[in-house]
């Protein structure tokens, strides 16, 4: 994946409190580069079952080629964004819980 795990964990944390942290969420997503945004969308798709983990690269390519709205807007349209990202990390063999703990309690 071409996005740091701690960035994904930050998005998960912000998504869990989106009603109160919408501006912070938007700003964080906009601070990501295009590759990171595409990887984040692809990970969400893996987490919701639209792509298999082994098809992650194809999901990234699809995310890049089919992007028609700002990434933050698209992600906020997923009612279970945090869950999908956590499931995506788990499907990729990465502990979402450990990643979130690192953001809450940095090294």
N, CA, C and O atoms as a GROMACS GRO file, in nm:
protein
  428
    1UNK      N    1   0.084  -0.119   0.000
    1UNK     CA    2   0.000   0.000   0.000
    1UNK      C    3   0.088   0.124   0.000
    1UNK      O    4   0.193   0.128   0.065
    2UNK      N    5   0.045   0.223  -0.073
    2UNK     CA    6   0.119   0.349  -0.082
    2UNK      C    7   0.057   0.455   0.007
    2UNK      O    8   0.037   0.570  -0.035
    3UNK      N    9   0.026   0.417   0.130
    3UNK     CA   10  -0.022   0.511   0.232
    3UNK      C   11   0.021   0.453   0.366
    3UNK      O   12   0.010   0.333   0.390
    4UNK      N   13   0.070   0.540   0.453
    4UNK     CA   14   0.116   0.496   0.584
    4UNK      C   15  -0.002   0.445   0.668
    4UNK      O   16  -0.112   0.500   0.662
    5UNK      N   17   0.025   0.341   0.744
    5UNK     CA   18  -0.080   0.282   0.828
    5UNK      C   19  -0.132   0.383   0.929
    5UNK      O   20  -0.251   0.384   0.958
    6UNK      N   21  -0.044   0.469   0.982
    6UNK     CA   22  -0.091   0.567   1.080
    6UNK      C   23  -0.187   0.668   1.017
    6UNK      O   24  -0.274   0.720   1.086
    7UNK      N   25  -0.172   0.695   0.889
    7UNK     CA   26  -0.267   0.785   0.822
    7UNK      C   27  -0.404   0.718   0.809
    7UNK      O   28  -0.507   0.782   0.826
    8UNK      N   29  -0.404   0.588   0.777
    8UNK     CA   30  -0.530   0.515   0.769
    8UNK      C   31  -0.597   0.513   0.907
    8UNK      O   32  -0.718   0.534   0.918
    9UNK      N   33  -0.517   0.489   1.010
    9UNK     CA   34  -0.571   0.486   1.146
    9UNK      C   35  -0.632   0.622   1.183
    9UNK      O   36  -0.736   0.628   1.248
   10UNK      N   37  -0.567   0.729   1.143
   10UNK     CA   38  -0.620   0.863   1.170
   10UNK      C   39  -0.754   0.883   1.101
   10UNK      O   40  -0.846   0.940   1.161
   11UNK      N   41  -0.766   0.837   0.978
   11UNK     CA   42  -0.893   0.848   0.905
   11UNK      C   43  -1.001   0.768   0.977
   11UNK      O   44  -1.114   0.814   0.990
   12UNK      N   45  -0.967   0.649   1.024
   12UNK     CA   46  -1.064   0.566   1.097
   12UNK      C   47  -1.112   0.640   1.222
   12UNK      O   48  -1.232   0.644   1.249
   13UNK      N   49  -1.020   0.697   1.296
   13UNK     CA   50  -1.055   0.768   1.420
   13UNK      C   51  -1.143   0.889   1.388
   13UNK      O   52  -1.244   0.911   1.455
   14UNK      N   53  -1.106   0.965   1.287
   14UNK     CA   54  -1.187   1.082   1.248
   14UNK      C   55  -1.325   1.039   1.198
   14UNK      O   56  -1.425   1.104   1.228
   15UNK      N   57  -1.330   0.930   1.123
   15UNK     CA   58  -1.458   0.882   1.068
   15UNK      C   59  -1.554   0.839   1.179
   15UNK      O   60  -1.675   0.853   1.165
   16UNK      N   61  -1.501   0.787   1.287
   16UNK     CA   62  -1.586   0.744   1.399
   16UNK      C   63  -1.656   0.862   1.467
   16UNK      O   64  -1.760   0.843   1.530
   17UNK      N   65  -1.600   0.982   1.453
   17UNK     CA   66  -1.658   1.101   1.516
   17UNK      C   67  -1.687   1.208   1.411
   17UNK      O   68  -1.670   1.327   1.436
   18UNK      N   69  -1.730   1.163   1.294
   18UNK     CA   70  -1.746   1.252   1.180
   18UNK      C   71  -1.843   1.367   1.206
   18UNK      O   72  -1.824   1.477   1.153
   19UNK      N   73  -1.946   1.344   1.285
   19UNK     CA   74  -2.041   1.451   1.312
   19UNK      C   75  -1.975   1.572   1.377
   19UNK      O   76  -2.018   1.686   1.356
   20UNK      N   77  -1.872   1.548   1.456
   20UNK     CA   78  -1.805   1.656   1.529
   20UNK      C   79  -1.672   1.697   1.468
   20UNK      O   80  -1.616   1.801   1.503
   21UNK      N   81  -1.621   1.615   1.377
   21UNK     CA   82  -1.486   1.641   1.324
   21UNK      C   83  -1.483   1.645   1.171
   21UNK      O   84  -1.383   1.612   1.109
   22UNK      N   85  -1.595   1.686   1.113
   22UNK     CA   86  -1.607   1.688   0.967
   22UNK      C   87  -1.500   1.774   0.901
   22UNK      O   88  -1.438   1.732   0.804
   23UNK      N   89  -1.478   1.894   0.951
   23UNK     CA   90  -1.379   1.984   0.891
   23UNK      C   91  -1.238   1.926   0.904
   23UNK      O   92  -1.158   1.935   0.811
   24UNK      N   93  -1.208   1.866   1.019
   24UNK     CA   94  -1.078   1.804   1.039
   24UNK      C   95  -1.061   1.685   0.944
   24UNK      O   96  -0.953   1.666   0.887
   25UNK      N   97  -1.167   1.606   0.927
   25UNK     CA   98  -1.164   1.493   0.833
   25UNK      C   99  -1.136   1.544   0.692
   25UNK      O  100  -1.046   1.493   0.624
   26UNK      N  101  -1.212   1.644   0.649
   26UNK     CA  102  -1.194   1.698   0.514
   26UNK      C  103  -1.052   1.748   0.493
   26UNK      O  104  -0.989   1.720   0.391
   27UNK      N  105  -1.000   1.823   0.590
   27UNK     CA  106  -0.865   1.876   0.579
   27UNK      C  107  -0.760   1.767   0.574
   27UNK      O  108  -0.663   1.777   0.498
   28UNK      N  109  -0.779   1.664   0.655
   28UNK     CA  110  -0.682   1.554   0.657
   28UNK      C  111  -0.681   1.481   0.523
   28UNK      O  112  -0.574   1.453   0.469
   29UNK      N  113  -0.798   1.451   0.470
   29UNK     CA  114  -0.806   1.382   0.341
   29UNK      C  115  -0.745   1.468   0.231
   29UNK      O  116  -0.673   1.417   0.145
   30UNK      N  117  -0.773   1.596   0.233
   30UNK     CA  118  -0.719   1.685   0.130
   30UNK      C  119  -0.568   1.698   0.140
   30UNK      O  120  -0.503   1.733   0.041
   31UNK      N  121  -0.510   1.673   0.257
   31UNK     CA  122  -0.365   1.682   0.273
   31UNK      C  123  -0.292   1.560   0.213
   31UNK      O  124  -0.170   1.563   0.195
   32UNK      N  125  -0.366   1.455   0.183
   32UNK     CA  126  -0.307   1.335   0.124
   32UNK      C  127  -0.278   1.358  -0.024
   32UNK      O  128  -0.347   1.435  -0.090
   33UNK      N  129  -0.175   1.291  -0.074
   33UNK     CA  130  -0.150   1.300  -0.218
   33UNK      C  131  -0.246   1.207  -0.293
   33UNK      O  132  -0.318   1.129  -0.232
   34UNK      N  133  -0.245   1.216  -0.423
   34UNK     CA  134  -0.342   1.139  -0.504
   34UNK      C  135  -0.324   0.988  -0.487
   34UNK      O  136  -0.422   0.915  -0.483
   35UNK      N  137  -0.201   0.942  -0.478
   35UNK     CA  138  -0.177   0.799  -0.457
   35UNK      C  139  -0.233   0.753  -0.323
   35UNK      O  140  -0.295   0.646  -0.314
   36UNK      N  141  -0.213   0.832  -0.219
   36UNK     CA  142  -0.265   0.797  -0.087
   36UNK      C  143  -0.418   0.793  -0.088
   36UNK      O  144  -0.478   0.703  -0.030
   37UNK      N  145  -0.478   0.890  -0.153
   37UNK     CA  146  -0.624   0.893  -0.161
   37UNK      C  147  -0.678   0.769  -0.233
   37UNK      O  148  -0.775   0.708  -0.189
   38UNK      N  149  -0.614   0.733  -0.344
   38UNK     CA  150  -0.658   0.615  -0.420
   38UNK      C  151  -0.640   0.489  -0.337
   38UNK      O  152  -0.726   0.400  -0.340
   39UNK      N  153  -0.530   0.479  -0.264
   39UNK     CA  154  -0.507   0.363  -0.178
   39UNK      C  155  -0.609   0.356  -0.067
   39UNK      O  156  -0.653   0.246  -0.030
   40UNK      N  157  -0.649   0.469  -0.013
   40UNK     CA  158  -0.750   0.472   0.093
   40UNK      C  159  -0.885   0.425   0.040
   40UNK      O  160  -0.952   0.345   0.105
   41UNK      N  161  -0.924   0.473  -0.076
   41UNK     CA  162  -1.049   0.429  -0.138
   41UNK      C  163  -1.043   0.279  -0.168
   41UNK      O  164  -1.139   0.206  -0.142
   42UNK      N  165  -0.931   0.234  -0.223
   42UNK     CA  166  -0.916   0.092  -0.255
   42UNK      C  167  -0.927   0.006  -0.129
   42UNK      O  168  -0.989  -0.100  -0.130
   43UNK      N  169  -0.866   0.053  -0.021
   43UNK     CA  170  -0.873  -0.022   0.104
   43UNK      C  171  -1.017  -0.030   0.155
   43UNK      O  172  -1.059  -0.134   0.204
   44UNK      N  173  -1.092   0.079   0.143
   44UNK     CA  174  -1.232   0.078   0.182
   44UNK      C  175  -1.308  -0.026   0.098
   44UNK      O  176  -1.391  -0.100   0.151
   45UNK      N  177  -1.280  -0.030  -0.032
   45UNK     CA  178  -1.347  -0.126  -0.120
   45UNK      C  179  -1.314  -0.269  -0.081
   45UNK      O  180  -1.402  -0.356  -0.083
   46UNK      N  181  -1.190  -0.295  -0.046
   46UNK     CA  182  -1.153  -0.430   0.001
   46UNK      C  183  -1.230  -0.461   0.128
   46UNK      O  184  -1.281  -0.572   0.145
   47UNK      N  185  -1.238  -0.364   0.218
   47UNK     CA  186  -1.307  -0.385   0.344
   47UNK      C  187  -1.456  -0.409   0.332
   47UNK      O  188  -1.515  -0.476   0.417
   48UNK      N  189  -1.516  -0.356   0.229
   48UNK     CA  190  -1.660  -0.379   0.212
   48UNK      C  191  -1.689  -0.495   0.117
   48UNK      O  192  -1.804  -0.528   0.092
   49UNK      N  193  -1.582  -0.557   0.065
   49UNK     CA  194  -1.598  -0.676  -0.017
   49UNK      C  195  -1.611  -0.652  -0.166
   49UNK      O  196  -1.641  -0.746  -0.240
   50UNK      N  197  -1.590  -0.530  -0.211
   50UNK     CA  198  -1.598  -0.501  -0.355
   50UNK      C  199  -1.478  -0.557  -0.431
   50UNK      O  200  -1.489  -0.588  -0.550
   51UNK      N  201  -1.364  -0.568  -0.363
   51UNK     CA  202  -1.243  -0.626  -0.420
   51UNK      C  203  -1.185  -0.722  -0.318
   51UNK      O  204  -1.204  -0.705  -0.198
   52UNK      N  205  -1.115  -0.823  -0.365
   52UNK     CA  206  -1.041  -0.915  -0.278
   52UNK      C  207  -0.905  -0.853  -0.247
   52UNK      O  208  -0.854  -0.774  -0.326
   53UNK      N  209  -0.846  -0.888  -0.134
   53UNK     CA  210  -0.714  -0.832  -0.100
   53UNK      C  211  -0.610  -0.853  -0.210
   53UNK      O  212  -0.527  -0.765  -0.234
   54UNK      N  213  -0.614  -0.968  -0.275
   54UNK     CA  214  -0.515  -0.994  -0.380
   54UNK      C  215  -0.536  -0.907  -0.504
   54UNK      O  216  -0.450  -0.903  -0.592
   55UNK      N  217  -0.650  -0.839  -0.513
   55UNK     CA  218  -0.681  -0.750  -0.625
   55UNK      C  219  -0.664  -0.603  -0.587
   55UNK      O  220  -0.718  -0.515  -0.652
   56UNK      N  221  -0.587  -0.579  -0.479
   56UNK     CA  222  -0.572  -0.443  -0.428
   56UNK      C  223  -0.517  -0.347  -0.534
   56UNK      O  224  -0.567  -0.236  -0.548
   57UNK      N  225  -0.415  -0.389  -0.608
   57UNK     CA  226  -0.357  -0.301  -0.711
   57UNK      C  227  -0.461  -0.261  -0.815
   57UNK      O  228  -0.463  -0.147  -0.861
   58UNK      N  229  -0.546  -0.356  -0.852
   58UNK     CA  230  -0.654  -0.325  -0.946
   58UNK      C  231  -0.752  -0.226  -0.883
   58UNK      O  232  -0.803  -0.137  -0.951
   59UNK      N  233  -0.779  -0.242  -0.755
   59UNK     CA  234  -0.869  -0.149  -0.686
   59UNK      C  235  -0.811  -0.008  -0.686
   59UNK      O  236  -0.884   0.089  -0.705
   60UNK      N  237  -0.680   0.004  -0.665
   60UNK     CA  238  -0.615   0.136  -0.667
   60UNK      C  239  -0.628   0.197  -0.806
   60UNK      O  240  -0.663   0.315  -0.819
   61UNK      N  241  -0.601   0.119  -0.910
   61UNK     CA  242  -0.614   0.170  -1.047
   61UNK      C  243  -0.757   0.215  -1.075
   61UNK      O  244  -0.779   0.318  -1.139
   62UNK      N  245  -0.854   0.137  -1.028
   62UNK     CA  246  -0.995   0.172  -1.047
   62UNK      C  247  -1.028   0.301  -0.973
   62UNK      O  248  -1.096   0.388  -1.026
   63UNK      N  249  -0.978   0.313  -0.850
   63UNK     CA  250  -1.003   0.434  -0.772
   63UNK      C  251  -0.948   0.558  -0.843
   63UNK      O  252  -1.011   0.664  -0.843
   64UNK      N  253  -0.831   0.544  -0.903
   64UNK     CA  254  -0.771   0.658  -0.974
   64UNK      C  255  -0.847   0.692  -1.101
   64UNK      O  256  -0.869   0.809  -1.132
   65UNK      N  257  -0.887   0.590  -1.174
   65UNK     CA  258  -0.951   0.616  -1.303
   65UNK      C  259  -1.098   0.656  -1.291
   65UNK      O  260  -1.152   0.722  -1.380
   66UNK      N  261  -1.163   0.616  -1.182
   66UNK     CA  262  -1.306   0.644  -1.169
   66UNK      C  263  -1.339   0.758  -1.073
   66UNK      O  264  -1.456   0.784  -1.046
   67UNK      N  265  -1.238   0.826  -1.022
   67UNK     CA  266  -1.264   0.937  -0.929
   67UNK      C  267  -1.336   1.051  -1.000
   67UNK      O  268  -1.284   1.108  -1.096
   68UNK      N  269  -1.455   1.082  -0.951
   68UNK     CA  270  -1.533   1.190  -1.013
   68UNK      C  271  -1.572   1.299  -0.913
   68UNK      O  272  -1.612   1.408  -0.954
   69UNK      N  273  -1.560   1.270  -0.784
   69UNK     CA  274  -1.590   1.369  -0.680
   69UNK      C  275  -1.471   1.375  -0.585
   69UNK      O  276  -1.390   1.282  -0.583
   70UNK      N  277  -1.459   1.482  -0.507
   70UNK     CA  278  -1.349   1.487  -0.410
   70UNK      C  279  -1.350   1.365  -0.318
   70UNK      O  280  -1.456   1.318  -0.277
   71UNK      N  281  -1.232   1.315  -0.287
   71UNK     CA  282  -1.220   1.192  -0.209
   71UNK      C  283  -1.291   1.202  -0.074
   71UNK      O  284  -1.359   1.108  -0.034
   72UNK      N  285  -1.275   1.314  -0.005
   72UNK     CA  286  -1.340   1.328   0.126
   72UNK      C  287  -1.491   1.314   0.112
   72UNK      O  288  -1.555   1.246   0.192
   73UNK      N  289  -1.548   1.376   0.011
   73UNK     CA  290  -1.692   1.366  -0.012
   73UNK      C  291  -1.733   1.222  -0.041
   73UNK      O  292  -1.832   1.174   0.013
   74UNK      N  293  -1.656   1.154  -0.125
   74UNK     CA  294  -1.686   1.015  -0.158
   74UNK      C  295  -1.681   0.927  -0.034
   74UNK      O  296  -1.772   0.848  -0.010
   75UNK      N  297  -1.575   0.941   0.045
   75UNK     CA  298  -1.560   0.857   0.164
   75UNK      C  299  -1.672   0.883   0.265
   75UNK      O  300  -1.722   0.790   0.328
   76UNK      N  301  -1.710   1.009   0.282
   76UNK     CA  302  -1.817   1.040   0.377
   76UNK      C  303  -1.951   0.981   0.334
   76UNK      O  304  -2.043   0.970   0.416
   77UNK      N  305  -1.962   0.944   0.208
   77UNK     CA  306  -2.084   0.881   0.160
   77UNK      C  307  -2.099   0.736   0.205
   77UNK      O  308  -2.206   0.677   0.189
   78UNK      N  309  -1.994   0.680   0.261
   78UNK     CA  310  -1.999   0.543   0.312
   78UNK      C  311  -2.038   0.548   0.460
   78UNK      O  312  -1.962   0.595   0.544
   79UNK      N  313  -2.157   0.498   0.491
   79UNK     CA  314  -2.206   0.505   0.629
   79UNK      C  315  -2.120   0.427   0.727
   79UNK      O  316  -2.119   0.456   0.847
   80UNK      N  317  -2.049   0.328   0.677
   80UNK     CA  318  -1.967   0.242   0.764
   80UNK      C  319  -1.819   0.254   0.727
   80UNK      O  320  -1.746   0.155   0.726
   81UNK      N  321  -1.776   0.377   0.696
   81UNK     CA  322  -1.639   0.400   0.650
   81UNK      C  323  -1.535   0.343   0.745
   81UNK      O  324  -1.446   0.270   0.701
   82UNK      N  325  -1.544   0.374   0.873
   82UNK     CA  326  -1.444   0.326   0.969
   82UNK      C  327  -1.440   0.173   0.970
   82UNK      O  328  -1.332   0.114   0.972
   83UNK      N  329  -1.555   0.111   0.970
   83UNK     CA  330  -1.561  -0.036   0.970
   83UNK      C  331  -1.501  -0.093   0.843
   83UNK      O  332  -1.426  -0.192   0.848
   84UNK      N  333  -1.532  -0.032   0.728
   84UNK     CA  334  -1.477  -0.081   0.602
   84UNK      C  335  -1.325  -0.069   0.599
   84UNK      O  336  -1.256  -0.159   0.551
   85UNK      N  337  -1.273   0.042   0.651
   85UNK     CA  338  -1.127   0.058   0.653
   85UNK      C  339  -1.062  -0.042   0.748
   85UNK      O  340  -0.958  -0.100   0.716
   86UNK      N  341  -1.124  -0.062   0.864
   86UNK     CA  342  -1.071  -0.162   0.958
   86UNK      C  343  -1.073  -0.302   0.896
   86UNK      O  344  -0.976  -0.376   0.905
   87UNK      N  345  -1.185  -0.336   0.832
   87UNK     CA  346  -1.196  -0.466   0.766
   87UNK      C  347  -1.095  -0.480   0.654
   87UNK      O  348  -1.039  -0.587   0.632
   88UNK      N  349  -1.071  -0.370   0.581
   88UNK     CA  350  -0.973  -0.371   0.474
   88UNK      C  351  -0.832  -0.397   0.527
   88UNK      O  352  -0.758  -0.477   0.471
   89UNK      N  353  -0.797  -0.328   0.635
   89UNK     CA  354  -0.666  -0.352   0.696
   89UNK      C  355  -0.653  -0.497   0.738
   89UNK      O  356  -0.553  -0.563   0.710
   90UNK      N  357  -0.754  -0.546   0.807
   90UNK     CA  358  -0.751  -0.685   0.852
   90UNK      C  359  -0.737  -0.781   0.735
   90UNK      O  360  -0.661  -0.878   0.743
   91UNK      N  361  -0.809  -0.755   0.625
   91UNK     CA  362  -0.801  -0.841   0.508
   91UNK      C  363  -0.662  -0.839   0.445
   91UNK      O  364  -0.619  -0.936   0.382
   92UNK      N  365  -0.593  -0.727   0.462
   92UNK     CA  366  -0.458  -0.713   0.408
   92UNK      C  367  -0.353  -0.765   0.506
   92UNK      O  368  -0.233  -0.756   0.480
   93UNK      N  369  -0.398  -0.820   0.619
   93UNK     CA  370  -0.306  -0.877   0.716
   93UNK      C  371  -0.245  -0.777   0.811
   93UNK      O  372  -0.139  -0.802   0.869
   94UNK      N  373  -0.311  -0.663   0.828
   94UNK     CA  374  -0.262  -0.557   0.916
   94UNK      C  375  -0.364  -0.538   1.028
   94UNK      O  376  -0.484  -0.528   1.002
   95UNK      N  377  -0.317  -0.533   1.151
   95UNK     CA  378  -0.407  -0.516   1.265
   95UNK      C  379  -0.456  -0.371   1.274
   95UNK      O  380  -0.378  -0.280   1.303
   96UNK      N  381  -0.584  -0.352   1.249
   96UNK     CA  382  -0.643  -0.219   1.260
   96UNK      C  383  -0.635  -0.168   1.403
   96UNK      O  384  -0.608  -0.051   1.426
   97UNK      N  385  -0.658  -0.256   1.498
   97UNK     CA  386  -0.655  -0.218   1.640
   97UNK      C  387  -0.517  -0.168   1.679
   97UNK      O  388  -0.505  -0.065   1.746
   98UNK      N  389  -0.413  -0.238   1.638
   98UNK     CA  390  -0.277  -0.194   1.668
   98UNK      C  391  -0.247  -0.059   1.604
   98UNK      O  392  -0.184   0.027   1.665
   99UNK      N  393  -0.292  -0.040   1.480
   99UNK     CA  394  -0.269   0.086   1.409
   99UNK      C  395  -0.338   0.202   1.481
   99UNK      O  396  -0.279   0.309   1.496
  100UNK      N  397  -0.461   0.181   1.525
  100UNK     CA  398  -0.534   0.287   1.595
  100UNK      C  399  -0.470   0.315   1.730
  100UNK      O  400  -0.461   0.431   1.771
  101UNK      N  401  -0.426   0.212   1.798
  101UNK     CA  402  -0.358   0.231   1.927
  101UNK      C  403  -0.232   0.314   1.912
  101UNK      O  404  -0.201   0.395   1.999
  102UNK      N  405  -0.159   0.296   1.802
  102UNK     CA  406  -0.037   0.373   1.777
  102UNK      C  407  -0.069   0.521   1.761
  102UNK      O  408   0.008   0.606   1.805
  103UNK      N  409  -0.182   0.554   1.698
  103UNK     CA  410  -0.220   0.693   1.681
  103UNK      C  411  -0.260   0.753   1.814
  103UNK      O  412  -0.225   0.868   1.844
  104UNK      N  413  -0.332   0.676   1.897
  104UNK     CA  414  -0.372   0.724   2.028
  104UNK      C  415  -0.252   0.734   2.124
  104UNK      O  416  -0.243   0.828   2.203
  105UNK      N  417  -0.162   0.637   2.115
  105UNK     CA  418  -0.046   0.631   2.205
  105UNK      C  419   0.081   0.618   2.123
  105UNK      O  420   0.137   0.509   2.113
  106UNK      N  421   0.127   0.731   2.063
  106UNK     CA  422   0.246   0.723   1.977
  106UNK      C  423   0.366   0.666   2.050
  106UNK      O  424   0.389   0.692   2.168
  107UNK      N  425   0.444   0.587   1.972
  107UNK     CA  426   0.562   0.517   2.011
  107UNK      C  427   0.638   0.566   2.124
  107UNK      O  428   0.740   0.508   2.160
   0.00000   0.00000   0.00000
